[in-house]
Amino acid sequence: MLLFTGIKIALIVVALAMLVVGWLLYKTLSAVKLDAEDKRPYGLTAIEFAEQTIVIAKDQPEYRPLPAYIREGTEGIRITCWQLSPLDRLKLLLTGKLWCSVWTFNQTLQPLFFSVNKADMGFESK
């Protein structure tokens, strides 16, 4: 009976420790981080990929270059690929939340689609 009580106490202590560690990780990862070079928030980084057909804002220093694939058709589909920093991967895992900010310049918001699966993007064969 004493062994059973000791195991229960140990499990409670481990569970509480996990909660404290999780809370500390969340608070640490929630802090705003700035890129040391240009003082902009970082986390998601647009990356080049095999199917890209253009780099948007390549010669516009006020913006970061955005590698993209332009799908022909009336929908005007643009596909980009993003990579998360290791800390943001952990934060996404813990919270399950991904925020999005879109500059519409007061025009109608266009449909957005997020996926972790490349196959969902429907690349056309070259």
C-alpha positions in Angstrom: 0.0 0.0 0.0 2.9 2.4 0.8 4.4 1.7 -2.6 1.1 2.5 -4.4 0.9 5.8 -2.5 4.5 6.7 -3.4 3.8 6.0 -7.1 0.7 8.2 -7.0 2.7 11.1 -5.4 5.5 10.7 -8.0 3.0 10.8 -10.9 1.4 14.0 -9.4 4.8 15.6 -9.0 5.8 14.7 -12.6 2.5 16.0 -14.0 2.9 19.3 -12.1 6.5 19.6 -13.3 5.3 19.1 -16.9 2.7 21.8 -16.5 5.3 24.2 -15.2 7.7 23.5 -18.0 5.0 23.8 -20.6 3.9 27.1 -19.1 7.5 28.4 -19.1 8.0 27.3 -22.7 4.8 29.0 -23.8 5.7 32.3 -22.0 9.2 32.2 -23.5 8.0 31.5 -27.0 5.3 34.1 -26.8 7.8 36.9 -26.4 8.2 39.1 -29.5 11.5 38.3 -31.2 13.2 40.7 -33.5 15.7 40.0 -36.3 19.0 41.6 -35.0 19.9 43.0 -38.5 16.7 44.8 -39.6 14.5 44.8 -36.5 11.6 43.0 -38.1 9.8 40.1 -36.5 10.9 36.7 -37.7 9.6 33.2 -37.5 8.2 32.3 -40.9 10.6 32.7 -43.7 9.7 32.4 -47.4 12.0 29.9 -49.0 12.8 28.9 -52.6 11.4 25.7 -54.0 11.8 23.7 -57.2 8.5 24.7 -58.8 8.8 28.5 -58.3 8.5 30.6 -61.4 9.1 34.1 -60.0 10.5 36.0 -57.1 8.0 38.7 -56.1 9.4 42.0 -54.8 12.9 40.9 -55.8 14.0 44.5 -56.4 12.0 46.2 -53.7 14.2 46.8 -50.7 11.2 47.7 -48.5 9.9 44.1 -48.8 11.5 40.7 -48.4 11.8 38.7 -51.7 8.9 36.2 -52.0 9.6 33.1 -54.2 6.4 32.0 -55.8 4.8 29.7 -58.3 2.2 31.3 -60.6 -0.4 28.9 -61.9 -1.9 29.9 -65.2 -5.7 30.4 -65.3 -8.4 32.8 -64.3 -8.1 32.2 -60.5 -4.7 34.0 -60.3 -3.3 31.4 -57.9 0.1 32.2 -56.3 1.8 29.4 -54.3 4.6 30.2 -51.8 6.6 28.0 -49.4 7.4 29.0 -45.8 9.7 27.6 -43.2 9.3 28.0 -39.5 12.2 28.6 -37.1 12.8 25.8 -34.6 11.2 27.8 -31.7 8.1 28.6 -33.8 7.8 24.9 -34.7 7.6 24.1 -31.0 5.1 26.9 -30.4 2.9 25.7 -33.2 3.0 22.2 -31.8 2.1 23.5 -28.3 -0.6 25.9 -29.3 -1.9 24.6 -32.6 -2.4 28.2 -33.7 -1.0 29.9 -36.8 -1.8 33.6 -37.3 -2.1 35.4 -40.6 -2.0 39.1 -41.4 -2.9 40.2 -45.0 -2.5 43.7 -46.3 -5.6 44.2 -48.5 -5.1 48.0 -49.0 -8.8 48.2 -48.2 -9.7 45.9 -51.1 -11.7 42.7 -50.9 -9.9 39.9 -49.0 -9.0 37.1 -51.4 -9.3 33.4 -50.4 -6.4 32.0 -48.5 -5.4 28.3 -48.2 -2.8 27.0 -45.8 -1.4 23.4 -45.8 1.5 21.4 -44.6 1.2 19.0 -47.6 2.8 20.0 -50.9 0.5 17.7 -52.7 -2.5 19.9 -51.7 -1.1 22.7 -53.8 -1.9 21.0 -57.1 1.3 21.8 -59.0 0.9 21.3 -62.7 3.4 19.0 -64.5 6.2 20.9 -66.3 
